[in-house]
């Protein structure tokens, strides 16, 4: 699952260079602990071009009861049939620019957080979907290799910068396209359990710990 991530200024500047319009996105703001329920930059597509907009992380369906938890992830497998997502993957695709993401490894009764980035240190673009209420969710798949699976058996679907337009092309079957995308190589390290607290948000969260 991908329930936490970071997005730094350097990533926002790259993302902003890919779009025609910026809607309420502060390009000077680092965020080291993006969690469901918060608003973060999201790339969307319209007939007049792509735009970058602050969007709520986690979709809350209209039928949801008061105690319903936001849907912050959508499995690539079955996304075309799930009621909450099947129309969105056809018509409302999104790309979430991030610098790195967190996954938790279960060891005995503990969950140890790890921070993932690309081995080439390039920006990461996650495939997602959004709805008309200004909410988005991240699409996930099985871990790309045994090394990643050692921490968690799933990971977000990552596309390259050059593949964004293909993903937004509604003439392309999104699921077939994403299944054809080869995941980039990732590296990871253990980080402090401070990241478990969504109110904590500083650069120390992504630093390695023993």
C-alpha positions in Angstrom: 0.0 0.0 0.0 1.0 3.6 -0.5 -0.4 5.7 2.3 2.4 8.1 2.9 4.8 10.0 0.7 7.0 13.1 0.4 6.9 15.8 -2.3 9.7 18.3 -2.3 10.2 21.6 -4.1 12.5 20.1 -6.8 9.7 17.7 -7.7 7.0 20.4 -7.8 9.1 22.5 -10.2 9.5 19.5 -12.6 5.8 18.8 -12.4 4.9 22.4 -13.0 7.0 22.4 -16.1 4.8 19.7 -17.5 1.5 21.5 -17.2 -0.3 24.4 -18.8 -1.9 25.8 -15.6 -1.1 25.8 -11.9 -4.2 25.9 -9.5 -3.3 26.9 -5.9 0.0 24.9 -5.8 2.8 26.5 -3.8 5.9 25.4 -5.6 8.1 26.4 -2.7 6.5 24.1 -0.1 8.2 20.8 0.9 6.0 18.2 2.4 7.7 15.2 4.0 4.6 13.4 5.3 1.7 13.4 2.9 -1.1 11.4 4.4 -4.7 10.6 3.5 -7.1 13.4 4.2 -4.6 16.1 3.3 -4.5 18.2 0.1 -1.5 17.7 -2.2 -0.5 18.5 -5.8 -2.0 16.3 -8.5 -1.7 16.4 -12.3 -5.0 16.2 -14.2 -5.9 16.5 -17.8 -8.5 18.6 -19.6 -9.3 19.4 -23.2 -7.1 22.5 -23.1 -4.1 20.7 -21.6 -2.7 19.4 -18.3 -3.0 21.3 -15.0 -1.5 20.9 -11.5 -4.0 21.3 -8.7 -4.2 20.8 -4.9 -6.4 17.7 -4.4 -7.6 15.7 -1.4 -5.7 12.4 -0.9 -8.3 9.6 -0.5 -11.6 9.2 -2.2 -14.7 9.2 0.0 -17.6 7.8 -2.0 -21.0 9.6 -1.9 -22.5 6.5 -0.2 -19.9 6.3 2.5 -21.0 6.2 6.2 -19.5 8.5 8.8 -16.9 5.9 10.0 -15.8 5.0 6.4 -12.1 5.3 5.8 -11.0 7.2 2.7 -9.9 5.0 -0.2 -6.3 6.1 -0.7 -5.2 3.1 -2.8 -6.8 1.3 -5.7 -5.6 -2.1 -6.8 -4.7 -2.3 -10.5 -6.1 -5.8 -10.5 -9.8 -5.4 -10.5 -10.0 -1.6 -10.8 -12.1 -1.9 -13.9 -14.9 -3.7 -12.0 -14.8 -2.0 -8.6 -17.8 0.3 -8.2 -15.9 3.2 -6.7 -13.2 3.2 -9.4 -14.4 1.7 -12.7 -15.7 4.9 -14.3 -12.7 7.0 -13.0 -10.1 4.8 -14.6 -11.8 5.3 -17.9 -12.4 9.1 -17.8 -10.6 10.6 -14.8 -7.0 9.6 -14.7 -4.5 11.5 -12.5 -0.7 11.5 -12.0 0.7 12.3 -8.6 4.2 13.8 -8.5 6.3 12.6 -5.5 9.9 12.5 -4.4 9.6 9.3 -2.4 7.2 7.1 -0.6 6.9 5.1 2.7 6.1 1.5 3.2 6.0 -0.5 6.5 7.7 -3.8 7.0 6.0 -6.1 9.5 8.6 -7.7 11.8 7.1 -9.8 14.6 4.6 -7.4 16.2 6.3 -4.3 14.9 5.9 -2.3 11.7 9.1 -0.7 10.6 8.8 2.3 8.2 11.1 2.5 5.1 11.5 5.3 2.6 11.6 4.4 -1.1 13.1 6.5 -4.0 14.3 5.8 -7.5 17.9 4.5 -7.8 18.5 7.3 -10.4 17.1 9.9 -7.9 14.7 11.1 -10.5 11.2 12.4 -9.6 8.5 9.7 -9.3 5.1 10.0 -11.0 2.4 7.8 -9.6 -0.6 6.6 -11.7 -3.9 7.5 -10.0 -7.5 8.5 -10.5 -9.6 11.4 -9.3 -13.2 12.3 -9.0 -15.4 15.4 -9.4 -15.2 16.2 -5.7 -11.5 17.0 -5.8 -10.2 13.7 -4.4 -7.6 11.3 -5.7 -6.4 7.8 -5.0 -3.1 6.1 -5.9 -3.1 2.9 -8.0 -1.0 0.0 -6.7 0.3 -3.3 -8.0 2.3 -6.3 -6.8 5.9 -5.5 -5.7 8.2 -5.3 -8.7 10.8 -7.7 -7.2 11.7 -9.8 -4.2 13.8 -7.0 -2.7 10.9 -4.5 -2.6 8.5 -7.3 -1.5 10.8 -7.9 1.5 9.4 -4.6 2.9 5.9 -4.8 1.4 4.2 -7.1 -1.1 2.6 -4.1 -3.0 3.9 -0.8 -4.3 2.5 2.2 -6.2 2.3 2.0 -10.0 5.1 4.3 -11.3 5.2 5.7 -14.8 7.9 7.8 -16.4 7.6 11.5 -17.3 7.5 10.5 -21.0 4.6 8.2 -20.4 2.2 10.7 -18.7 0.5 11.8 -22.0 0.0 8.2 -23.0 -1.7 7.5 -19.6 -4.0 10.5 -20.1 -4.9 9.5 -23.6 -8.5 8.3 -23.1 -8.2 6.3 -26.3 -5.8 4.0 -24.5 -7.0 1.3 -22.2 -5.5 2.5 -18.9 -5.2 -1.0 -17.3 -3.6 -2.5 -20.4 -1.2 0.4 -20.6 -0.3 0.3 -16.9 0.3 -3.4 -17.0 2.7 -2.9 -19.9 4.8 -0.3 -17.9 8.0 -1.6 -16.4 8.6 -0.4 -12.9 11.8 1.6 -12.3 14.4 0.3 -10.0 14.0 1.6 -6.4 16.2 1.9 -3.4 15.0 2.1 0.2 16.2 2.5 3.8 14.7 2.4 7.3 13.4 5.7 8.7 12.1 6.9 12.1 8.7 5.8 13.4 8.0 9.6 13.7 6.5 9.3 10.3 3.7 7.4 11.9 2.4 10.7 13.2 0.8 12.7 10.3 1.4 15.9 12.3 5.1 15.6 12.0 6.5 17.1 8.8 10.2 17.8 8.5 13.2 16.6 6.5 14.4 14.4 9.3 11.6 11.9 8.5 13.3 10.7 5.4 16.8 10.3 7.0 18.1 6.8 7.4 18.1 5.2 10.9 19.8 2.0 12.2 
